[in-house]
Amino acid sequence: MTNTHPSSGADKAAAPARDPQTEDTQRKRTRNRRLLLIGTIVLAGTLAYGAWWWTNARWSEETDDAYVQGNAVAITPQVDGTVVSIAADTTQLVRQGQPVVQLDTTDADLALRQSEANLAQSVRQVRQLFHQVTENRQLVAEKRQALDQARLDDQRNKELMAHQGASIEQVQHGHTDAVKAQAELRQAESQLSASLAAVDNATPETHPQVLQAEAALRNAYVARQRTTIVAPVTGYVAQRSVQIGQRVHDGTQLLSIVPVEQMWVDANFKETQLHDVRIGQAVMMHADLYGGSVDFPGKVVGIGLGTGNAFSLLPAQNATGNWIKVVQRVPVRVQPDLDALKQHPLRIGLSMDVSISLRDGSGAMLAQQPATSSMYDTRVYDHAERGAEALIKRILAANLGTDTSMGVDDAAAVTAASSH
């Protein structure tokens, strides 16, 4: 049996006919709205980026090709010796002036005692020289008196011979005695002159022989002090290579000390980024060690005078047929803020992200004035011979005796003696 639906024909008759032109118009409107929305978003993004670049990006240069550098102070002995003690190991903190390595003092002690004995002997020898001056002066006085007496006797004999009171033989003997006395006086004056020349314009304390012995003693004293090797700076020990019992020589590197406050960052910028970089510009840095939450403010302190490639061990040879231009990088030295370094210490070789603010363009690309003071110094070696002076004074006092002053005008004695 076949079912019929009389209403289906009515429905078809009641449905409106679709207009193809109207549907196409609606699709175009929908597409245009979407394109307008996309264009609006792109335009807004472009305007936002342009505003951001105009207000911020164009005033900064950034690089992640940056690394921490610092002073690794090499500790070397100033004298030869055998290591008997090591007072600091790698990663440990040492203070300026703190002993870090001790050398055997046996040889230095022996050399110091020998120098003390040499100084005492030199002082006594110089005392003898001054005593010799006194003896020679007395001898000159005696010879002068003998010459005066011989001349008087000769003159008296000549007067007596004129009255036949003396023989010719007596006169001849008197004259010979006078000539002999004159010769002896000249010999004594020559000895006095030689002894005065040995001590002329000097005292036992300032005699060259004593000063030379004092210098040798100071040298031995300083050598003894240098058997204790001290830290020239405050920092942390790195690269300890010295071992107990090792025989070290002058200049042998024993270990290194890294001062945490003497660090900087070498940021390698492309040569196309350096057009507006100037000394003194503010810098913001971040270390991978601490992440982006820790800021390291700083400033530009210098721009390298050559690319890294120019100072490499094997510089590139670009005079070839297959040359390809490569943008070079120039190191820019950045000094982090000292307070930031103290709160968050860095390590040599760490990677850094560096951003330089270009807003202040008043600085120069190169330093205009030389440094007026030392950047790094130490005073731990200034007093190495401080105790030597007291030791020298004690030896002088023990060996000078009471005759510690001789007149500097003793040379006048020779002139006075010659005038007679």
C-alpha positions in Angstrom: 0.0 0.0 0.0 1.4 3.3 -1.0 1.4 6.3 1.5 0.9 9.7 0.1 1.7 13.1 1.8 -0.5 15.8 0.4 1.2 18.4 2.6 4.7 18.1 1.0 3.8 19.8 -2.2 2.4 22.7 -0.2 5.6 23.0 1.8 7.6 23.2 -1.3 5.4 25.8 -2.7 5.6 27.8 0.5 9.5 27.8 0.8 11.0 31.0 -0.6 13.3 30.7 -3.6 17.1 31.4 -2.8 18.7 34.4 -4.5 22.3 33.5 -5.6 23.2 37.1 -5.9 22.2 37.9 -2.3 24.2 35.0 -0.9 27.3 36.1 -2.8 26.9 39.6 -1.4 26.7 38.3 2.2 29.8 36.1 1.7 31.7 39.2 0.5 30.6 41.2 3.5 31.7 38.5 5.9 35.1 38.2 4.2 35.6 42.0 4.2 34.8 42.2 7.9 37.4 39.5 8.6 40.0 41.2 6.4 39.3 44.5 8.2 39.7 42.9 11.6 43.0 41.2 10.6 44.2 44.5 9.0 43.2 46.4 12.2 45.1 43.9 14.4 48.2 44.1 12.1 48.1 47.9 12.1 47.6 48.0 15.8 50.6 45.6 16.3 52.7 47.6 13.9 51.8 50.9 15.7 52.6 49.3 19.1 55.9 47.9 17.9 56.7 51.3 16.3 55.9 53.1 19.5 57.9 50.6 21.5 60.9 50.9 19.1 60.6 54.7 19.1 60.5 55.0 22.9 62.7 52.1 24.0 64.3 49.8 21.5 66.1 52.4 19.5 67.8 53.6 22.7 69.4 50.3 23.6 71.8 47.7 22.2 71.7 44.1 23.5 73.9 41.0 23.3 74.2 37.7 25.0 77.8 37.2 23.8 79.2 38.5 27.1 81.4 36.9 29.7 82.7 37.8 33.2 86.4 38.6 33.4 88.5 39.5 36.5 91.9 39.7 38.0 93.4 36.4 38.9 96.4 37.5 41.1 99.2 35.0 40.7 101.1 34.2 43.9 104.8 33.6 43.3 107.7 33.4 45.7 110.4 36.1 45.7 113.1 33.7 46.9 113.9 30.1 46.3 112.9 27.5 48.9 111.1 24.3 49.9 107.4 24.5 50.8 106.8 23.4 54.4 103.3 24.8 54.9 100.2 25.7 52.9 97.7 27.8 54.8 94.9 28.2 52.2 93.3 25.9 49.6 91.1 26.3 46.5 87.8 28.2 47.1 88.9 29.5 50.6 88.8 33.1 51.5 92.1 34.9 52.3 92.7 38.4 53.6 95.3 40.8 52.4 98.6 40.2 54.3 97.5 36.7 55.4 100.3 34.1 55.1 99.3 31.5 52.5 102.6 29.5 51.9 105.6 29.0 54.2 109.0 28.1 52.9 111.8 26.5 54.8 113.8 29.1 56.7 117.0 27.2 57.4 119.1 28.7 54.6 117.7 32.2 55.2 118.4 32.0 58.9 122.0 31.0 58.3 122.5 33.8 55.7 121.0 36.3 58.2 123.3 35.3 61.0 126.3 35.5 58.7 125.3 39.0 57.7 125.0 40.0 61.3 128.5 38.8 62.0 129.8 40.6 58.9 128.3 43.8 60.0 129.8 43.5 63.5 133.2 42.7 62.0 133.0 45.7 59.6 132.2 48.0 62.5 135.3 46.8 64.4 137.5 47.2 61.3 136.3 50.7 60.8 137.0 51.5 64.5 140.6 50.3 63.8 140.8 52.7 60.9 139.8 55.6 63.1 142.2 54.5 65.8 144.9 54.4 63.1 144.2 58.0 62.3 144.7 59.0 65.9 148.0 57.0 66.1 149.3 58.5 62.9 148.4 62.0 64.1 150.4 61.4 67.3 153.3 60.0 65.2 153.3 63.1 63.0 153.4 65.3 66.1 156.3 63.3 67.5 158.2 63.5 64.2 157.6 67.2 63.9 158.9 67.8 67.4 162.0 65.6 66.5 162.5 67.7 63.3 162.3 70.9 65.3 164.9 69.6 67.8 167.2 68.4 65.0 167.0 71.8 63.3 167.9 73.6 66.5 170.8 71.2 67.1 172.0 71.7 63.6 171.8 75.5 63.9 173.6 75.5 67.2 176.4 73.3 65.9 176.9 75.7 63.0 177.0 78.7 65.4 179.5 76.8 67.6 181.7 75.9 64.7 181.9 79.5 63.7 183.5 80.1 67.1 185.4 76.8 66.9 183.2 75.3 69.6 182.2 72.4 67.4 183.9 70.2 64.9 183.0 69.8 61.3 182.0 66.2 62.1 179.5 67.3 64.7 178.0 69.8 62.2 177.7 67.1 59.6 176.1 64.7 62.0 173.6 67.4 63.1 172.7 68.2 59.5 172.2 64.5 58.8 170.0 64.1 61.8 167.9 67.1 60.6 167.5 65.6 57.1 166.6 62.3 58.5 164.0 63.9 60.8 162.5 65.7 57.8 162.2 62.4 55.9 160.6 60.6 58.9 158.1 63.5 59.2 157.1 63.2 55.6 156.7 59.5 55.9 154.5 59.9 59.0 152.5 62.6 57.2 152.0 60.2 54.2 150.7 57.5 56.6 148.4 60.0 58.2 147.1 61.1 54.8 146.4 57.5 53.8 144.6 56.7 57.0 142.5 59.9 56.7 141.6 59.0 53.1 140.1 55.8 54.5 137.8 57.7 56.8 137.5 61.1 55.2 134.1 62.8 55.6 132.7 59.8 57.5 131.9 58.5 60.9 131.9 54.9 62.1 128.2 54.8 61.4 128.4 56.3 57.9 131.6 54.6 56.7 131.1 52.9 53.3 132.3 49.6 54.6 129.7 49.7 57.4 127.0 50.9 55.0 127.8 48.0 52.6 127.6 45.5 55.5 124.3 47.1 56.5 122.9 46.7 53.0 123.9 43.0 53.0 122.2 42.6 56.3 119.0 44.2 55.1 119.1 42.0 52.0 119.4 38.9 54.2 116.7 40.1 56.5 114.3 40.7 53.7 115.1 37.3 52.2 114.2 35.8 55.5 110.9 37.7 55.7 110.1 36.6 52.1 110.1 32.9 53.1 106.6 33.7 54.4 104.5 34.3 51.3 101.4 36.5 52.0 98.3 37.3 50.1 98.7 40.7 48.3 94.9 41.1 48.0 91.7 39.9 49.7 89.9 37.2 47.6 89.3 33.6 47.0 92.0 31.0 46.2 91.9 29.5 42.8 94.2 27.1 40.8 96.4 26.0 43.7 99.2 24.0 42.2 101.8 24.1 45.0 102.4 21.0 47.1 104.1 20.3 50.4 107.8 19.5 50.0 108.0 21.1 46.5 111.1 23.0 45.7 110.1 26.4 44.2 112.1 29.1 42.6 111.7 32.8 42.2 108.7 33.4 39.9 107.1 30.0 40.1 103.3 30.3 40.2 101.9 28.7 43.4 98.3 29.6 43.3 95.9 32.4 42.2 93.7 34.7 44.3 90.6 36.2 42.7 89.2 39.4 44.3 85.4 39.3 43.8 85.2 43.1 43.7 87.7 43.3 40.8 85.5 41.8 38.1 84.1 43.2 34.9 82.2 42.0 31.9 83.5 41.9 28.3 80.4 42.2 26.0 81.1 41.4 22.4 78.9 43.6 20.3 78.6 43.4 16.5 80.4 46.2 14.7 77.0 47.4 13.4 75.8 48.0 17.0 78.6 50.3 18.2 77.6 53.5 16.3 76.0 55.1 19.3 77.9 53.3 22.1 79.8 55.7 24.4 81.9 55.5 27.5 79.8 56.2 30.7 76.5 54.9 29.3 74.3 53.0 31.7 74.2 49.2 31.4 71.8 46.6 32.8 73.0 43.0 32.9 71.7 39.6 33.9 73.6 36.4 34.7 72.5 32.9 33.9 73.7 32.0 37.4 71.0 34.1 39.1 68.4 34.3 36.3 66.5 37.4 35.3 65.4 38.2 38.8 68.8 39.7 39.8 69.8 42.9 38.1 73.5 43.9 37.7 73.6 47.7 36.9 76.8 49.0 35.5 78.3 51.4 33.0 80.5 51.3 29.9 84.2 52.0 30.9 85.8 51.3 27.5 85.5 50.0 24.0 88.1 47.7 22.6 90.6 48.9 20.0 90.3 45.7 17.9 88.0 42.9 17.2 88.4 39.5 18.9 89.6 38.1 15.5 92.4 40.6 15.2 94.0 39.6 18.5 93.4 35.8 18.1 96.4 33.4 17.9 95.7 32.8 14.2 94.1 35.8 12.6 91.9 35.2 9.6 93.5 35.6 6.2 90.8 37.3 4.1 93.0 37.8 0.9 91.6 34.7 -0.7 89.3 34.1 -3.7 86.5 32.6 -1.6 86.2 35.4 0.9 82.9 35.9 2.6 82.2 39.0 4.7 81.4 38.2 8.3 80.2 40.8 10.7 82.9 41.2 13.4 82.5 41.7 17.1 84.3 44.3 19.3 84.6 43.8 23.1 83.0 46.5 25.2 84.2 46.6 28.8 81.4 47.0 31.3 82.0 47.6 35.1 79.2 46.2 37.3 78.1 48.1 40.4 80.2 47.1 43.4 77.3 46.7 45.7 75.6 44.3 43.3 78.9 42.3 43.1 79.0 42.1 46.9 75.4 40.9 47.2 75.6 38.5 44.3 79.2 37.5 43.6 80.1 36.5 40.0 82.6 34.0 38.8 85.1 34.5 36.0 83.8 33.0 32.7 80.1 33.2 33.5 77.7 34.2 30.6 75.9 37.5 30.9 73.1 39.2 29.0 74.0 42.9 28.5 71.8 45.8 27.5 73.4 49.3 27.0 71.2 52.4 27.2 72.0 54.8 24.4 70.1 57.8 25.7 73.2 59.5 27.1 75.4 60.2 24.1 77.6 62.8 25.7 80.5 60.5 26.3 83.4 59.6 23.9 84.2 56.4 22.2 87.8 56.5 23.5 89.2 57.7 26.9 90.3 61.4 26.6 92.5 61.5 29.7 95.1 59.1 31.0 94.7 57.5 34.4 95.9 59.7 37.2 96.2 57.0 39.9 96.8 53.3 40.2 93.8 51.1 39.6 95.1 48.2 41.7 97.8 48.3 44.4 99.0 46.5 47.5 101.0 47.6 50.5 101.8 44.2 52.0 105.5 44.3 50.8 106.2 47.8 52.0 107.4 46.8 55.5 109.6 43.8 54.6 112.7 45.5 56.1 111.0 47.2 59.0 112.7 45.1 61.7 116.1 45.3 60.0 116.8 48.8 61.2 116.3 47.9 64.9 118.7 44.9 64.4 121.3 47.1 62.7 121.2 49.7 65.5 121.6 46.9 68.1 124.7 45.5 66.4 126.2 49.0 66.0 125.7 49.8 69.6 127.3 46.5 70.6 130.4 47.0 68.5 131.1 50.8 68.3 132.3 51.2 71.8 132.7 54.8 73.1 134.7 56.3 70.3 131.7 56.7 67.9 132.6 60.2 66.7 135.5 61.4 64.7 135.7 64.9 63.4 135.1 65.4 59.7 137.9 68.0 59.6 140.6 65.5 60.3 141.9 66.0 56.8 143.0 69.4 57.8 145.7 67.7 59.8 147.6 66.7 56.7 147.6 70.3 55.4 148.8 71.6 58.8 151.5 69.0 58.9 152.7 69.7 55.4 153.0 73.4 56.1 155.8 72.6 58.6 
